[in-house]
Amino acid sequence: MKVYERVRIISILVLGLMALGLLTWGIGKAYLELVGQSRGVKTERVQDSSQKANAPKNTVLSLPEAKFWTCQIGVFQSESNARLRQEQLKVLSIKAEVLNSNPWIVSVGLGHSADDLKGLKQGLLERGISAVSKQMVWPKRTFRVAGNGSQLTAELLTNVNAILRDGLTAQALEKEKEIWDTEAADYLPKDLEGLHQIYRQLQGESNQEEQRTLNLSLYSEYQRVINKLSGK
């Protein structure tokens, strides 16, 4: 009887220890799963936060209508003829721009009245080139600017639009320099390099007629950038 009791006690102890071991293992497994889930949620939140922080900025840019005057050299039904005329003028050291399309317009200079262009027009005539003072209208445009550098793009295009509407000022040139120095260091969109170079030329140019010629180059590059961004 005593042997039987001992065996029964030992069996109960063994079963108890096994049950305790299983319970401890179960609790440990459940704890590890909870910790893993918690870490997974935390990792997902960190990744989500990082993705949001690195997500490209998205800006809707609305540029008002701009009106200005230019010396129109010719109107062409094909781009190739317009580019040929532009090259002919370049040989004569006259910087012309091809504006619009269908038809293509070859022009020189940009002012805010016909009177602004009298000197430039007379200079062209003295070189045997007739020109017509023509008012141009750049319609209001609204489009989306997305990705890295969107803020720089929006601010720079807005500054050009102000020049087209109100004329070239020292404040506008200084504003562009401030925008570029502040924001282009982080991200430099290649599409804006042309605009920036024309701004630099304008800053170093004191001759009014040359400034008007560069103003049209600024407009031409502005037109190209906007058409590319808006898919036109």
ROGUGU-698340 format. One record per residue (C-alpha): y, x, z; residue in three letters; residue number from 1. Coordinates in pm, 1 decimal, decimal comma, m for minus. Layout:
<ketors>
         c2         c1         c3   rest    nr
          Y          X          Z    ala   NUM
...
</ketors>
This chain:
<ketors>
         c2         c1         c3   rest    nr
        0,0        0,0        0,0    met     1
      237,7      279,3       80,0    lys     2
      164,6      449,3     m254,4    val     3
      235,0      123,8     m437,2    tyr     4
      564,7       81,0     m254,6    glu     5
      665,6      436,6     m337,1    arg     6
      584,1      388,4     m704,9    val     7
      781,3       62,5     m710,4    arg     8
     1083,1      225,1     m543,5    ile     9
     1069,5      522,1     m779,9    ile    10
     1043,9      284,7    m1078,3    ser    11
     1343,0       85,1     m958,1    ile    12
     1545,0      405,9     m911,2    leu    13
     1451,2      532,5    m1258,4    val    14
     1541,4      197,4    m1417,7    leu    15
     1867,6      193,0    m1221,9    gly    16
     1959,4      541,4    m1338,9    leu    17
     1876,6      448,3    m1697,6    met    18
     2086,4      134,7    m1673,7    ala    19
     2372,9      334,1    m1524,4    leu    20
     2342,7      592,1    m1803,6    gly    21
     2345,3      322,9    m2069,9    leu    22
     2645,8      156,2    m1908,7    leu    23
     2833,3      486,6    m1888,4    thr    24
     2750,3      567,1    m2253,6    trp    25
     2865,5      220,1    m2364,2    gly    26
     3194,2      246,5    m2177,5    ile    27
     3254,5      596,7    m2317,4    gly    28
     3183,5      482,8    m2675,1    lys    29
     3411,6      183,5    m2639,4    ala    30
     3688,5      408,1    m2500,7    tyr    31
     3655,9      655,4    m2786,9    leu    32
     3669,4      373,6    m3041,6    glu    33
     3982,2      232,5    m2879,6    leu    34
     4146,3      575,0    m2873,1    val    35
     4053,9      628,2    m3237,8    gly    36
     4195,1      290,5    m3337,3    gln    37
     4511,9      360,5    m3141,6    ser    38
     4554,7      696,5    m3310,6    arg    39
     4487,8      537,1    m3648,8    gly    40
     4752,3      272,5    m3591,3    val    41
     4996,1      538,1    m3471,0    lys    42
     4921,6      755,4    m3777,1    thr    43
     4969,2      457,0    m4008,8    glu    44
     5299,5      375,9    m3842,0    arg    45
     5417,8      737,5    m3871,1    val    46
     5312,6      750,9    m4236,9    gln    47
     5477,8      415,5    m4307,3    asp    48
     5795,4      532,7    m4137,3    ser    49
     5786,1      858,7    m4331,7    ser    50
     5733,1      675,2    m4659,1    gln    51
     6029,5      448,3    m4587,2    lys    52
     6246,5      746,6    m4500,7    ala    53
     6147,1      924,3    m4822,3    asn    54
     6162,2      613,3    m5040,5    ala    55
     6404,2      648,4    m5331,9    pro    56
     6737,0      481,7    m5275,0    lys    57
     6821,7      184,7    m5490,6    asn    58
     7181,3       92,6    m5574,7    thr    59
     7321,1     m189,5    m5786,3    val    60
     7629,2      m47,3    m5956,3    leu    61
     7899,3     m271,4    m6099,2    ser    62
     8164,2      m98,5    m6312,8    leu    63
     8476,4     m298,4    m6410,2    pro    64
     8603,6     m334,6    m6765,6    glu    65
     8811,2      m40,5    m6889,2    ala    66
     9067,8      m39,6    m7171,6    lys    67
     9215,9      269,3    m7334,5    phe    68
     9354,0      399,6    m7664,7    trp    69
     9219,7      664,6    m7898,7    thr    70
     9302,3      826,0    m8235,7    cys    71
     9041,0      679,6    m8468,2    gln    72
     8949,7      915,2    m8754,2    ile    73
     8690,0      704,2    m8928,1    gly    74
     8434,5      424,7    m8902,7    val    75
     8084,7      483,6    m9042,3    phe    76
     7785,2      262,1    m9110,7    gln    77
     7536,3      540,9    m9040,2    ser    78
     7518,6      782,1    m8748,8    glu    79
     7438,7     1076,2    m8976,8    ser    80
     7769,1     1035,0    m9164,3    asn    81
     7958,5     1004,3    m8835,7    ala    82
     7795,7     1323,4    m8702,8    arg    83
     7876,6     1502,3    m9028,2    leu    84
     8243,7     1409,6    m8992,7    arg    85
     8237,4     1526,1    m8631,6    gln    86
     8101,3     1864,9    m8741,4    glu    87
     8366,2     1893,9    m9014,2    gln    88
     8636,8     1843,4    m8752,0    leu    89
     8468,8     2093,6    m8522,3    lys    90
     8501,8     2359,5    m8794,0    val    91
     8877,0     2290,7    m8781,5    leu    92
     8866,9     2339,7    m8400,9    ser    93
     8921,8     1968,0    m8343,9    ile    94
     8698,9     1817,4    m8076,8    lys    95
     8603,3     1467,0    m8187,7    ala    96
     8355,4     1225,7    m8031,6    glu    97
     8123,7      968,7    m8187,5    val    98
     8170,7      640,5    m8003,0    leu    99
     7971,7      319,0    m8009,5    asn   100
     7707,3      242,3    m8270,5    ser   101
     7670,5        1,0    m8561,5    asn   102
     7931,2       97,9    m8668,8    pro   103
     7979,6      453,3    m8542,8    trp   104
     8341,0      547,1    m8468,1    ile   105
     8473,2      903,8    m8483,4    val   106
     8778,5      950,3    m8260,6    ser   107
     8994,7     1215,8    m8097,7    val   108
     9176,0     1188,1    m7764,9    gly   109
     9212,9      918,6    m7502,3    leu   110
     9531,2      764,4    m7363,7    gly   111
     9636,9      442,9    m7195,9    his   112
     9886,2      334,4    m7460,9    ser   113
     9955,2      404,3    m7827,5    ala   114
    10260,5      604,7    m7719,5    asp   115
    10038,2      839,1    m7516,4    asp   116
     9873,9      951,0    m7838,6    leu   117
    10181,2     1003,8    m8057,4    lys   118
    10182,0     1381,5    m8011,0    gly   119
     9808,3     1413,7    m8073,7    leu   120
     9827,7     1184,9    m8376,8    lys   121
    10118,1     1386,1    m8522,9    gln   122
     9928,5     1710,6    m8469,2    gly   123
     9630,9     1572,2    m8661,4    leu   124
     9854,9     1454,0    m8945,0    leu   125
    10009,2     1801,3    m8977,2    glu   126
     9658,2     1931,3    m9037,7    arg   127
     9595,6     1675,6    m9308,6    gly   128
     9394,8     1433,4    m9095,3    ile   129
     9511,8     1075,5    m9079,1    ser   130
     9432,8      877,3    m8766,7    ala   131
     9486,4      520,8    m8649,6    val   132
     9576,4      437,1    m8289,6    ser   133
     9302,0      203,5    m8175,3    lys   134
     9245,3       26,4    m7845,6    gln   135
     8893,3       48,8    m7709,9    met   136
     8737,0     m184,5    m7454,6    val   137
     8445,7      m77,3    m7236,9    trp   138
     8299,3     m402,0    m7100,6    pro   139
     8204,1     m458,8    m6739,8    lys   140
     7855,9     m324,1    m6676,7    arg   141
     7619,1     m396,9    m6390,0    thr   142
     7288,5     m213,9    m6360,3    phe   143
     7051,3      m58,6    m6108,2    arg   144
     7057,5      309,0    m6015,4    val   145
     6735,7      416,3    m5843,4    ala   146
     6573,0      732,8    m5717,7    gly   147
     6698,2     1055,9    m5567,0    asn   148
     7062,0     1122,0    m5636,4    gly   149
     7143,0      753,1    m5686,7    ser   150
     7440,4      773,2    m5449,3    gln   151
     7583,3     1074,9    m5634,0    leu   152
     7533,4      898,9    m5968,4    thr   153
     7701,9      579,0    m5850,3    ala   154
     8003,1      756,4    m5699,4    glu   155
     8054,6      984,5    m5998,6    leu   156
     8036,8      701,2    m6253,7    leu   157
     8273,8      494,1    m6040,9    thr   158
     8520,8      782,7    m6042,4    asn   159
     8506,0      814,2    m6422,9    val   160
     8557,8      438,9    m6454,6    asn   161
     8874,1      466,4    m6241,3    ala   162
     9007,6      739,7    m6473,7    ile   163
     8940,6      521,8    m6778,8    leu   164
     9124,2      229,4    m6620,8    arg   165
     9412,5      404,1    m6444,1    asp   166
     9446,6      745,5    m6607,4    gly   167
     9366,3     1101,2    m6505,2    leu   168
     9508,0     1202,9    m6167,3    thr   169
     9480,8     1504,5    m5940,3    ala   170
     9328,8     1273,7    m5679,0    gln   171
     9049,7     1168,8    m5919,2    ala   172
     8968,1     1532,4    m5997,2    leu   173
     8966,2     1624,4    m5629,1    glu   174
     8748,5     1323,0    m5552,9    lys   175
     8487,6     1435,8    m5805,2    glu   176
     8485,1     1786,5    m5656,6    lys   177
     8436,3     1644,3    m5307,0    glu   178
     8152,7     1416,5    m5423,1    ile   179
     7979,0     1698,3    m5610,3    trp   180
     8013,2     1959,7    m5335,8    asp   181
     7886,6     1715,5    m5072,5    thr   182
     7594,4     1548,8    m5250,7    glu   183
     7479,9     1764,1    m5542,5    ala   184
     7348,9     2033,8    m5305,7    ala   185
     7065,1     1801,9    m5194,5    asp   186
     6974,2     1672,9    m5537,2    tyr   187
     7118,9     1754,8    m5879,3    leu   188
     7045,0     1497,0    m6149,7    pro   189
     7044,0     1678,5    m6484,4    lys   190
     7198,4     1374,5    m6653,8    asp   191
     7519,9     1432,0    m6457,1    leu   192
     7568,3     1800,4    m6539,1    glu   193
     7759,1     1716,9    m6859,6    gly   194
     8007,3     1500,4    m6672,0    leu   195
     8053,5     1766,8    m6406,7    his   196
     8125,9     2037,3    m6666,5    gln   197
     8394,0     1823,9    m6833,8    ile   198
     8555,2     1764,9    m6493,2    tyr   199
     8565,8     2141,2    m6440,8    arg   200
     8736,0     2187,6    m6777,8    gln   201
     8990,2     1919,7    m6690,9    leu   202
     9069,6     2092,1    m6362,6    gln   203
     9151,7     2413,4    m6547,1    gly   204
     9352,7     2251,0    m6827,8    glu   205
     9728,9     2200,0    m6797,0    ser   206
     9805,9     2113,3    m7160,9    asn   207
     9846,6     1736,2    m7180,6    gln   208
     9711,6     1701,4    m7535,9    glu   209
     9402,6     1904,4    m7446,2    glu   210
     9353,5     1688,8    m7138,4    gln   211
     9357,8     1376,3    m7355,6    arg   212
     9096,6     1531,2    m7583,7    thr   213
     8876,7     1613,0    m7283,7    leu   214
     8929,8     1261,1    m7147,5    asn   215
     8753,9     1123,8    m7454,7    leu   216
     8468,0     1370,5    m7402,0    ser   217
     8444,1     1242,7    m7044,2    leu   218
     8423,2      886,3    m7173,1    tyr   219
     8161,7      979,1    m7435,1    ser   220
     7940,1     1144,2    m7173,1    glu   221
     7998,0      852,1    m6933,2    tyr   222
     7888,1      613,9    m7209,2    gln   223
     7573,5      818,6    m7274,4    arg   224
     7473,1      831,2    m6907,0    val   225
     7524,2      457,9    m6853,4    ile   226
     7334,7      361,5    m7168,3    asn   227
     7043,0      577,6    m7057,0    lys   228
     7040,9      435,9    m6703,3    leu   229
     7065,2       76,0    m6823,5    ser   230
     6805,9      122,7    m7096,2    gly   231
     7039,8       80,1    m7393,5    lys   232
</ketors>
